Amino acid sequence: MRLKGRERRHKRIRKRILGTEARPRLCVFRSLKHIYGMLIDDLNNRTILTVSSLNQKIRKGKKKKKKVEVAREVGKLLAKMALERNIVSVVFDRAGYKYHGRVKALAEGAREGGLKF
């Protein structure tokens, strides 16, 4: 039931959000153990970039960090990789999740890394 509610909220949010090549959509997916951030170009239907807590750069020493701290690192790494591809501005898509905890930490990490949204 909870998943259906999130999917319904995500559809409602996606009606208003559109990612382009110049300003892609930063979509967040949160599982129980990991968090994923993806830059998506909706006009061309392709994923430009994806970073998750499974990334080797983040996994080093991950056992000692809390999930929120890992999410912030994912956001920073995503911003760094996006800036290398000349992407400065994005549209944030929380995917039906509440904007707190790991989702908020990922967004703040991306902002710290230099992305604007």
C-alpha positions as semicolon CSV with decimal commas, in nm:
position;residue;x (nm);y (nm);z (nm)
1;M;0,000;0,000;0,000
2;R;0,282;0,239;0,085
3;L;0,452;0,175;-0,251
4;K;0,131;0,250;-0,440
5;G;0,100;0,580;-0,255
6;R;0,455;0,676;-0,346
7;E;0,398;0,583;-0,709
8;R;0,081;0,793;-0,716
9;R;0,266;1,091;-0,568
10;H;0,551;1,042;-0,817
11;K;0,310;1,050;-1,112
12;R;0,153;1,368;-0,977
13;I;0,496;1,531;-0,943
14;R;0,611;1,412;-1,287
15;K;0,322;1,592;-1,457
16;R;0,496;1,921;-1,382
17;I;0,863;1,823;-1,406
18;L;1,046;1,777;-1,735
19;G;1,418;1,722;-1,782
20;T;1,598;1,844;-2,093
21;E;1,951;1,792;-2,217
22;A;2,054;2,136;-2,095
23;R;1,869;2,100;-1,763
24;P;1,816;1,730;-1,683
25;R;1,595;1,587;-1,412
26;L;1,776;1,469;-1,098
27;C;1,567;1,169;-0,992
28;V;1,623;1,000;-0,656
29;F;1,551;0,636;-0,576
30;R;1,580;0,516;-0,222
31;S;1,592;0,150;-0,121
32;L;1,636;0,014;0,228
33;K;2,016;-0,015;0,198
34;H;2,117;0,213;-0,089
35;I;2,034;0,541;-0,259
36;Y;2,057;0,626;-0,628
37;G;2,070;0,958;-0,811
38;M;2,011;0,978;-1,186
39;L;2,027;1,262;-1,435
40;I;1,760;1,201;-1,697
41;D;1,688;1,373;-2,028
42;D;1,313;1,322;-2,077
43;L;1,301;1,474;-2,425
44;N;1,541;1,213;-2,567
45;N;1,438;0,938;-2,320
46;R;1,787;0,864;-2,194
47;T;1,975;0,855;-1,869
48;I;2,274;1,087;-1,883
49;L;2,442;0,989;-1,559
50;T;2,378;0,768;-1,258
51;V;2,552;0,747;-0,922
52;S;2,464;0,525;-0,629
53;S;2,593;0,420;-0,291
54;L;2,722;0,107;-0,467
55;N;2,989;0,318;-0,643
56;Q;3,345;0,212;-0,556
57;K;3,447;0,567;-0,459
58;I;3,170;0,580;-0,201
59;R;3,191;0,222;-0,076
60;K;3,538;0,275;0,068
61;G;3,479;0,312;0,439
62;K;3,101;0,302;0,397
63;K;3,053;0,063;0,688
64;K;3,148;0,337;0,932
65;K;2,908;0,597;0,792
66;K;2,538;0,644;0,840
67;K;2,298;0,629;0,547
68;V;2,242;1,006;0,552
69;E;2,617;1,072;0,529
70;V;2,647;0,825;0,240
71;A;2,356;0,999;0,063
72;R;2,535;1,334;0,095
73;E;2,848;1,182;-0,061
74;V;2,639;1,041;-0,347
75;G;2,505;1,392;-0,410
76;K;2,854;1,542;-0,410
77;L;2,989;1,278;-0,649
78;L;2,688;1,321;-0,878
79;A;2,747;1,698;-0,889
80;K;3,116;1,650;-0,961
81;M;3,045;1,411;-1,249
82;A;2,770;1,640;-1,384
83;L;3,001;1,943;-1,382
84;E;3,256;1,740;-1,581
85;R;2,985;1,699;-1,847
86;N;2,905;2,075;-1,838
87;I;2,574;2,030;-1,658
88;V;2,528;2,309;-1,406
89;S;2,153;2,330;-1,354
90;V;1,906;2,047;-1,288
91;V;1,541;1,994;-1,195
92;F;1,502;1,801;-0,869
93;D;1,261;1,506;-0,866
94;R;1,207;1,357;-0,521
95;A;1,008;1,069;-0,676
96;G;0,725;1,078;-0,424
97;Y;0,951;1,055;-0,118
98;K;0,932;1,312;0,158
99;Y;1,200;1,579;0,135
100;H;1,389;1,485;0,450
101;G;1,651;1,240;0,562
102;R;1,847;1,074;0,282
103;V;1,662;1,249;0,000
104;K;1,735;1,589;0,152
105;A;2,098;1,491;0,220
106;L;2,148;1,389;-0,144
107;A;2,001;1,721;-0,261
108;E;2,219;1,922;-0,023
109;G;2,527;1,725;-0,129
110;A;2,451;1,802;-0,493
111;R;2,414;2,171;-0,407
112;E;2,745;2,165;-0,217
113;G;2,905;2,005;-0,522
114;G;2,796;2,296;-0,740
115;L;2,463;2,198;-0,898
116;K;2,188;2,458;-0,907
117;F;1,821;2,375;-0,857
